[in-house]
Amino acid sequence: MRESRDADSPVRSGAYAASLRDMNSVKSRTRLVLRASPCVRIQSVPYTCNDAACLAPTLATDKGQITDALGGRAYYMGRLELEFPTSSGLKSLGLRPSAFIDAGSLWLIKQPILLNVAKVCAGPAGSSLPLQQISGESANLSCTQFNVNGVTTYADNATQTSAGRRELFLGGAGKPRLSIGVGVNWTSPFGPLRLDIAKALLKQKGDDTKLFSFNVGTQF
């Protein structure tokens, strides 16, 4: 990885991770993860039931989502920052305001096997019957399909059915993200501090954007 932070040049960096055994396989603990918004993620979206028996689950789109960052094997990131002229009073306090533009992305990871369970079926209370899952791609969404080989107690009712979840793979294309913002560096008695306010101009579905960020102990 090469990185430049000279006073007269923009911050820029990049990295690539690869396995010596399998070029498509890098363990999660050695993948690259950016602190900024670009990321490769799995988003788990719940199905909801339109009736008590959950006969026809539908996919929720605005609530109950769980997003996990997977990291990636390659990234690029750059920053162009301009410090504002300040008075001697601000300088004596150690304050240095600035404006910046950030661009970058993180990608290059093989898509994992994704979960797609529309419905979970259980036996009656107290029974030893195993839980059965119905795929979101299945044409038959009734729990009674598991009543085979003498089993007759799977049923479509509110106590024996629950909605499943579907996973989505997001952000793996390496498309650039872009944000602009303003910030201030403060050389405080406790060490260097930085506060940023930023707005994402280019983003992808699944990105975790933040309006405010606060960093402690970073060298600027």
N, C-alpha and C positions, 0 to 999 in steps of 0.2 A: 504494500500500500504506500502511496506517495501522498504527501500532504504539504500545503504551503500556507503559511500564515504571516508572510512578510507584510510590513506596514504599507507597502505600495502595491500589493496584489490582493485579489479576492481570495477568500478561504475556499479551497477546493480539495476534495478527497475522493477516493474510490477504493474498492477492495473486491476480491474474488476468492471464494473458498471452494475447494474441490477435495474429493476423496481419492486416495491413491488406489483403492480397490474398485470403486464404482463411481464414475464421473457424475452419475445422476443421484447419488446418495450421500448426503452429509447429515450427521446426527444433529438433533435439535439443539443440543448444548453448544455446538460449534458453528451454528448458522449465524449470519449477521442480522442484527436488529437495530434499526435506527430509532433514535429518540424522537425524531420528527414524525410527521404524519404518514409518509409513504411506508406501506407495509403490505406483506402478503398475509392474508387472514382467512380463517374459516369462520363463517357466520352461521350460527345455529338459530333457525327460525321455527317457532312453534306452530303446529297445526291447532286450529280451534274447531270446536264442534258446534254445529248449527242446531242441534237438538240434544235432549238429555241422553239419548242413546248413542250419540256420536256416530250416526249412520253415514254421514257424508262430511268428513273433516275438510276444512278449507284452510289455506295457508295464511297465517297472520303476517302482516307486512310492517306494522308500526309499533309493536310492543312485544315484550318478552324475548327480545333478541339477545343472544350471547355471542360475543366476538372474541376469538382467540388469535393472537398474533403467532404466525408460524416462523417468521424470519425468512431469509433468503440466502442465496450463495453469491450474489453480486449486488453492488450498489454504486451509485455515483451521487455526489452531493456538492453543491457550490454555493457560495454566498458573496454578494457584492454589498459592501457596507460603507456608508459615508457618515463620518462624524461631524456634528454641527459645531460651529465656532461657539465658544462659551466665554463667559466673563471670568475674571480672575477670582471672583467670589465662588463660583461653581467649581472652578479648578481646585481651589483650596479645600473644598469639601470632598474632592475626589469624584465628582460627578462628570460623566461623559455621555451625553445623549447622542443618538445616531438613528439613521434610517437604513433599512436593508432590504434586499431581495434574496430569497432562498429558492433554489431549484434542486431537485434530486428525485431519485427513485430507488426502489429495492425490489429485486425479482430473482428469477432463475431458481425455481424450486419445482419439483415434480408434483403434480396434483395428487393428493392422497385419495384413498377410497372414501367417498362421502356418504354419510348416513341419510337415509330417506325413509323414515317410518311414519306412516300416516296415522296409525292407530295401534294401541297395545291392548291385548285381550287377556283377561285373567279368569280363573275359575271362581266358583262361589267362595264366600268367606269361610275360612277353615279348611278348604280343600288343598291337596298337594299338587294340583295341576300346575304345570309351568306356565310362565308368561309367554304369550305368542305375539309376534309382531307382524303387522301387515304393511307391506311396502307401499309407498306413495304412488308407485307405478302400477299397482295391482288393480285389475278391473273389479275384483270382488272385495268389498270392504266390510263384509259381515264376519263377525266372530264365529258364527255357526259353522264356518268352513273347517274349523278344527275339531268338530264333533265327528271323529272317525275312530275306528278300532274300539268300539264300545263306549267311547266318551260321548256324553250327551249334555253336559252342563255348561259349555261355553255359550254365552248369550250376549245379545246387544242391548244392554241396559246400563243405567248410569253408574251402578256400583261395580260392574265388571269390565268397563271400558275406560280408556283414557286416551287423550290425543298424543301423538308423537311429535317428532321434530325432523326438519330437513336441514342439511348442511349445504352451504354455498361456498365455493372457492372464489375469493375476490383478490384483485390487485396483483396478479401474477404476470402481467404483460410487460412490465417495465416502462409504462407510459410516464412521462415527466409530470411532476407536481411543481407548482409554483406558488409562492406566497410573498407578500410584502408586509412590512411593518415598521414600527419604531420601537426603540428600546433605550435603556440607560444603564451604563456600567457605573458601579459605585465601589471605589476602593475604601471599604469600611474598616473600622478597627478590628472587625472579626474576620476579615478576609474579603476577597473580591465577590461582589454580588451583581446579578444582572436581572432586570425585569424587561420582558418583551410583550408587546401587543401586536398581533399579526392577523392578517386576513388571507385565507387560502383563495387564490385565483384559479388555479387548476388543481382538481382533485379527482379521485376515482372512488367508486362505490366501495365502502368498507374502510376508507381512511378515517383515522381518529384525529380530527382537527381540533385545535385548541386556540382560543382567543388570547388567553394569557399564559405566560410561562415564566417561571422563576428559578434561577440557577444559583447555586451556592458553591463557592470554591473553584470556579472556572477561571482559567487564565485567558485573558482577552488579548 
